[in-house]
Amino acid sequence: MPETIEKTKHAAPAAPVSLSKEEVLRYSRHLIMPEVGMEGQLKLKQAKVLLVGSGGLGAPLALYLAAAGVGRLGLVDFDRVDFTNLQRQVLFGTSDVGKPKLEAAKRRLQDLNPEIQIDAFETKLTSENALDLLRPYDIVVDGTDNFPTRYLVNDAAVLLGKPNVYGSIFRFEGQLSVFGLADGPCYRCLYPEPPPPGLVPSCAEGGVLGVLPGIVGSLQAMEVLKLILGNGDPMAGRLLLFDALEMTFRELRLRKNPDCPLCGSNRTIHQLIDYYEFCGVRGEEAPPPSVEVPQMGPRELAERLKRGENIFVLDVREPHEYQICNLGGILIPLGDLPRRVQEIDSAAPVVVHCRSGARSAQAVDFLRKAGFRRVWNLRGGILAWSDEVDSSVPKY
């Protein structure tokens, strides 16, 4: 699905696209399929696909699209490889930990298929750069894990007339669809409004079975190949729901919303907006803007506990997280807090913590509204405690 480029009458004709002897051998199992053949493989070679995110979904996407011979792959990411990535992000190895993801990804993909072009954009996708980054590509693939970027990818793709191959994962469940095709719905038709901040935990907070993004990312890769080849029935107007525990696939029909502000008949969105403001968050790691809470640093808490001060340390994580590591505090999961609030000693200073500080910020906000006056959020949670106080406490 390469873009049609208008040529001046003096422009030299483009050289015919062909496969080298090495490429014929590399793609031979494609070439002997009548649904692909030489014509289809040449379409793949001329295709340009942009992957937003090279994490759990982006890893299998990049590997399979590169192996299939998609001629130009763009990768957008600004993160570094972390040990916690290795359980699911099969693009990386232990030796890559600490390195920029795109550096490691490009090296692996070029080793997998040196015949293709890899464009690495080590940057965060924003409203300022999204249109320029998406414009040169035929298809956009959403491998992101947060709502502001999903709406941004969707809006930019629709404004540019690009298909958006969408996937999402959480714990044991995944979703898949294709947005932005002619007469088909967009992401806003499915989710006109984002969920309230903090309602849907991220994979870092809620976890994800490592193989799940491999399954959903591979399904996204299949949809990309179908769009390029022009074969099969794409997932436009359909939402695939996958449950790994039950090993079931369900399909929901999606209709284009005629009143959609982006793709409806009376469009009101004509340019990109501030998507963090739209989703009610100030950044991917920030608590909701309504949660303005007092903070206590890990070192200050450690010093006060060492002095023997009577501080009520409240852990609002889940029981299975408490088993991984804990600071010895009282465990009351965030969801149980309203009915167990009487278990907290209101006469003592209360310091609330979770893994990273987001859930505990919500807990502090709740406690302050419930009448607690001396209550603090442990800044950075367990992760910061491990960095600043006790490195023997494992990070997860």
N, C-alpha and C positions, 0 to 999 in steps of 0.2 A: 504494500500500500504506500509506495513512495510518493512524495509530493510531486505534483506536476509543476515543472519550472518553465516559465515563459522565456523563450529564447529570442534574442534579436535576430534580424535576418542575416547579420554578419557572423553570428556565433557558429563555432565549429560544431558539427554533429557529435553527440556523445558516443564514446566508444561502446560497442556492443558488450553487454555483460555476458560472461561465460564462466565456466568452471574449469579450473586447472586439473591436470591429471591427478594431483594429490587430493584436490577437493572431491573429485569423482569417487576416489577410493574412500575418503573419509565419510562421505554421505551416501555410500552405496546402498545402505539399508533403507534410506529414504527413496533413493532413485528407482528402486525396483517396485515401489508401491505406486500403483496407477493414480492414487489420490494425490500424490506428491510429484514424483517423476522429475525430469529435468526442469520443466516449467515452474513447478512449485519450489524447487530448491533455488532457482534463480530469484524468485520472489522473496524468499528468505534472505538471500544474499543482499538484496537491495533494500530490505526493510530497516527502519530506524526505530528503536524502542527505548524509552526512558523509564528506568526503574527508580522510584522514589523510596529510598530506604534499602539498606543491604543487610538487614537483620534476619530475623527468623523466616519471614516470607521472602525477602530479597535474596537470601542465600540459594535456595533451590531454584528460584526464578532465574537468577543470573547463570547458574551452572547449566540448567537445561536449555536456556535460550542460546547461550554461547555454544554448547555442544551441538545444537540443532543447526547452527550456521546463520543465525540472525546477524546480518552484516555489520550493523552499528548498534552498540549497546551503550546507553548513557546511564551512569550511576550517580545518584545524589545522596550524600551522607556526610556527616561531619563528626562522627563519633570515633572512639578508639575501641579496639578489641579488649574485652574484659573477660576474666575467667568465667563469669556467670553466663556469657554468651555461648560458650562452647557446648553446652548441653543441647543446643538446638540450631545454632548458626553454623552449619556444616561447611560453609565457605572458608572457615578459619581453623587454624590449629593452635596448639599450645605455644609454639614458637612465635605466634603472631600477637600474643597478649601484650598490650601496651602500645601497639603500633596503630596508626590510622587505619580504619577499616578499608578505605578505598585503596590504600597502598597494598594491603594484603590481598584484597579482592582482585585488583587488576593483575597482580602477579599470578594468582591462581588461575584466572580466566584466560590469560594469555598463554599459560602453559597448557591449559585444556584445549584451546583453539587459537593458534597464532594467525589464523586466516581472517579474523574479524577485527573490527576497530572498537576499542574501549575508550569512552569519554568519561573521565572521572571529574566530578564536580564536588570538591570538598567544601561544602557550604550548607547552611541551613536553608531549606526552601522557605521563602518569605513572599509576602504580597508584592515586594519590590522586584524580586528576580524571577518569580514563577513563570510569567508569560515568556520571558526571554529564554528560560531554560527549556520549556516545553515546546516552543515554536518549531524547532528544526526536526522534531520527531513525529512519526506516524501514529504511534500508540503510546499511551502513558499507563504505567502499572503502579497501583497504589499498594506499597508494602509497609505503610506507616502504622503506628500504634497509638495515635492520639487524635482526638476529634478536631482540633483546630487545623491540623495538617490535612486531614481527610476532606474537610470542607474546602480548604484551599486548593488541593489537587483537583477536586471535582469542579469547582468554579472555573479554574484556569483552563481545564480541559474543555469544558462546554463553551467558554468564550472563544476558544481557538478551534472548535470543531473537531476535537480529538477524542477517540474512544478511550475510556477509562476502565481498566480491568481491576476490579476491586476485590480485596480479600481482607478478612479480619479473623483473629483467633483469640480465645480465652479459655484457659484451663483445658477442657476436653472438647470444646465446641469451636466450629469455624463457620464462616459465611463466605459466599462467592457470588459475584454478579458482574455484568458488564454494563457500564453507564455511558451515556453520551452518544449512542448511535442514533441515526435519523429516526424520528418518531418514537424513540425509546426513552425511558425515564432516566433521570440523573439521581445522584445520591440524595439530593434535597427532596426528591419525590418520595424516597423511602424514609428519610429522617428530616422532616421540615425544620425541626428545632433540635439543638443538641441537648443531651441529658444534663440535669443539674450537675455542677462541678462536684466531683467526689463520689457520685452515685455509682459510676462504673469504674472499678479499680483497673489499673494497668496490669500488664503481665508481671511487672516488677513487684506489684502489691499482691496480686491474686494468683500468680503462677501460670504456667502453661506446660503441658506435657510435651516433651522435646520433639516427638515425632509429628505432632499436629501441624506445625508450620510447614513441615516437609510435604505433608499431604495437600494442604490448602495451597501452598506456593506452587506445587506441581500442577494442580488444577488451574491456577492462574496462568502458568506457562502454556498449558494446553489451549486455553482460550486465546492467548496471544497468537499461537501458531495457527489456530483456526481462522482468526481474523486476517492474518497475512495471506494464508493460502486461499481464503474465500471458500472453504469447505465446511460442512457441518452447520449446526444450528447454534449460534453464539448465545450466551446467557443473558442477552438483553431482554428486559421485561420479565426476568425470572431471578429469584433469589434462592440459592442453594444453601441449605442448612445441614451441617454435618455434625453428628454426635459420635465421638470416638468410643465412648463407653458402651453405647448400644450398637455401634457400627451400623448406623442408619443414615440415609440421605433423604431429606425432605425438600420439596420444591414449592415455593410460593410464587404466585403470579404477581407481577408488579405492573401497575399502570402508570403511564405518564400523567402527572398531575397538570391539568390544563391551567390551573392557577399558580403553578410553580413560579416563584419570582425570578428563577434563572432560565429554565427551559420552557416555560409556559408561553401561551399565545400573547400575553401582555407582560413581557419581561420588565422587571423593575431593577434588576441587578445588571449593571453594564460595566462594572469594574471591580477589581478585587478590593476587599475590605480588611479591617483588623479582625482576624479570626480568633485571636485569644480573647478579645473583648466580646466578640459574638458568642463564644462558648463560655464566657464568664470566668476565664482564668487569666492569670498574668504571665504564664509561662508553663512549660511542661512539668516542672517540679514544684510549682508554687501552690500553696493552699488557696481555696476560694477567697475572693476579695472580701467577703463578709467576715472572714476569720482573721481578725487583727488581734493577735494573742501575744502576751509577754513571753519572752524566751529566756531560757537558762542554758548556758553552755555546758558541755560534758565535764570540763575541768572544774568548773565552779561546783557542779553537783558532786563530783568525786571528792573535792576538798571538804564540802559541808558534811558529807556522809562520814568522811574520815574523822572529822571533829566530833562525831557522835550526835549531830543534830537530828531531831525527830522529824524526818521528812517522809511523807507518804509517797512512795514511788509507785505509780500506776502504769501498768503495761496494757495497752489496748489492742495488741495484736491478737492473732488467732492461736488456739492451743497448740496446733502443729508447729507454728513458728516459735512458740515458747520452748518447745522441745529442742529446737535447733540451738538456741542460745538465749540467755536471759540475764538480767541485771539483779535478779532477786526480788523484784517488785511484785505487787499483787496483780494477778492477771484478771482483767475484766474486758473481754473483747468489745470493740467499739459498738457493735450492734446490740450488745447486752447492757450497755451503760445506762439507758433510761430506766430500766427496771431494777438495776442493782446499785444505783447511785447511793443508796443508804449505807452501803458497805464501805464507803470512803470516809476517812476521818476528816471532817470539815474543820476540826480545831487545829490540825497540823498543816504546814505548808505542803502542797501537792505538786509533784513534778510528773508530768505525763509523757510517756514515750511510746514510739512504735518503731518500725524499721528505719524510716527516713525522715519522719517529722510531719508528714501530711495528715495521716489519720489522727495523730495525737493533737494536731492543731484544731481539728474539728471537735475532738473531745474537750479540749480546753475551752473552746467557744461555748459548747453545751454546758459545761460546769459553771462557767461565769454567769451564764443566763439563769442557771439553777440556784445562784446565790453564793457560789464559792468566790472568795475574794483573793486568797493567797494561792494561786494556781499558775503554773508555768509549763510551757512546752519545752521538752528537751530538744534543743536545736540539733537537727541532723540525725536524731534517733540512734539506734544501735550502730549504724554505719559510722557516725561521727564518734561515738564512744570507742569503737574499735580503733579508729585513726588517732584519737587524741588522748585516750586514757589507758586502754588495755587491749593491746594487739592480739592477745590470745582469744578474745571474743571473735568467733567466726563471722564473716560478712556473707550475706546471701542475697 
